[in-house]
Amino acid sequence: DRLLREMDRLGVERVGLIAMGNLIPDLFMLHGPREGSADNAELAAVIRQHPDRLWGWGFIRLGNHQDDDVDRLADMGMAGLKFHVPLQPYDSVDYFPVYRRAQQLRLPCLFHTGIFTPPSPMPGAQFRSHHCRPVYLESIAQEFPDLKMICAHLGVCWTEEAATICRICEN
């Protein structure tokens, strides 16, 4: 409700939301702690309540999720997929079934690119910023030419790399 009121105040018609569950519990603590973080199912429920104002990006942590999760997220009504903190570099062939299914379902994919460090240390979470380099999107774009890809944050510290990939890869 607070988000919708703020959207109205600012004249924003629609927004896309991402829910990453408890992966990084204190990432967006603007309004105080809450019991657990929203996950894909909770986000889908909110979007169903306000489909004219909100759309969702289904969160997938590559290495933990599989291609059947793409179908599940599409069935929930997610408009696209958000990839963040993969366990291997984005262009790992282990992730190709996920990309293949996203391409088949025509779901755009939002890739976090650049340095990422959680607000608090998370030993064992296997966060590796170098897995999120924009250059890894090149081989995905070549393998899946109809997959619509978004290079979020334009690579942060790898902006030249990201800009070049965006320039040479049509998708």
N, C-alpha and C positions, 0 to 999 in steps of 0.2 A: 504493500500500500504506500509506503514511504517513497519507493522508487517511482510509482505511477504519479504520485503528487508532484514529485520533483520534475518528472518529464513534462507534466502539464505546465508547471511554472516556467520551465525553460522553452516550451514550444517544441519538444521532441516528440515525434510521432511514434517511432518504433525503435526498439533496441534489441540487440542480440546478447544473450546471457550464456555464461559458462559456469558449470558447477563441477568442481574437481574433488568432491567428497572430502575425506579426511587426509588426503595425500599431504597437504601442507596446511595444517589447521590454523595457523596464525598469519596466513598470507594477506588477507584483507580484513583486518580487525578495525574497521572504521567506527563501528557503533558498539563496541564491547564484545566480550566473548559470548558464544552461544554453545549449546550442547551439540557438538558435532557440526560438520559443515555440510551444506547441501550436496546431494549427489544427483546423478542423471535422472533418477526416478522422481525425486522431489522437483527438480527443474521442469520435467515434463508435465507434472501436475499443475505447476504455476502457469506454464505456457498454455495449457488447455483452458485455463480460466480466462486468459487474456490474449487469444490468438491474434487479435487485431493490433496489439501493442508490443508483444514480445515474441521473439523466436529463440530457439536454443541451438547451441553448439554442443553436441554430445562429446564428452571428454573420454579420450582413450589414452592410456599410458602404454605405448608400444613396448612389448615385451611381457606385459601382464594381460593384455586383451588380445582377442583373436578376431578373425574375419566374421564369425557369427555374431560378435558384439556389434558390428556395423549394422547388420540386419535388425538386431534388437533396438538399437538407437534410432534407426529409421522408423521402425514400427512405433516407437514412442513419440514420433513427430519431430525429431530433431532435424533442423534445416541444413546442418553441416557437422563436420567433425573437428575437434580441437585436439592437437597432439602437443604434449608437453613432457619434458624430462624423460625421453626414451631411455631404455636400458642399454641400447646400442645406438650407433649413428643412424640417422633417419634412413639412409639408403641401404640398410641391412636387408638382404634378400628374405630374411625371416619375416619382414613386415610387408612384403609384396602382396600376400593374400588380402591384407587389410586394404591396401591401396587399390587393388584390383576390384574388390567388392565396392568400395566407395565410388570408383569410376563407373562401375555397372549401374549403381543406384543414382548416379549423377549428384553425389553429395560433395560440395566443396570442402576442402581440407585446409584448416588454419594451423600452420606450423609455428610454434614458438621458435624464434631464432635469436641467438645471442647468449650472452652470459646470464646465468640465473643462479642466485644464491638465496636460499630460504631465509626468512627473518630470524630464525633461531637454528642453531646447529641440529642436524638430523642424521646422526651417525647411522650407517647401514641403509639409507634411503637410495643410495647410488645415483645421486644427481651429478651429472657430468655435462658441463656447458659445452664442451667440445663435441658432444653428440648432436648438438643443435646448430651446427655451422650451416650457413646458407648454401655452401657449395654442395652439400649432400642432396639438396633439392634438384640439382641438375640431372642426376641419373634417374631420379623418380620421374621427372618431367619427360625424359626420353623413353622410359619404359611404359609410361602411362600417359600418352599424349592427350587423352580426353579428360584427364583428371584436372579439375580446377583447383589451383593451389594459391594460398595466401602466405606470404613470407612476413609473419608478424614481427613488428619492431624493426624491420629492415636490417636485421642482423646485429643490432646494438653496436658492438665494437667492430663488426665485420660488414659495415655498410657498403663499402666498395664491392665486396664479394656478393652481397645480396643484390645490389643494383645491377651488377653484371648478369647475375642469374636471371633476374626479372627481365632484363633486356633481351637475352638470347633465348629464353624459354617462353614461348607464346602462352602456355597454360599456367 
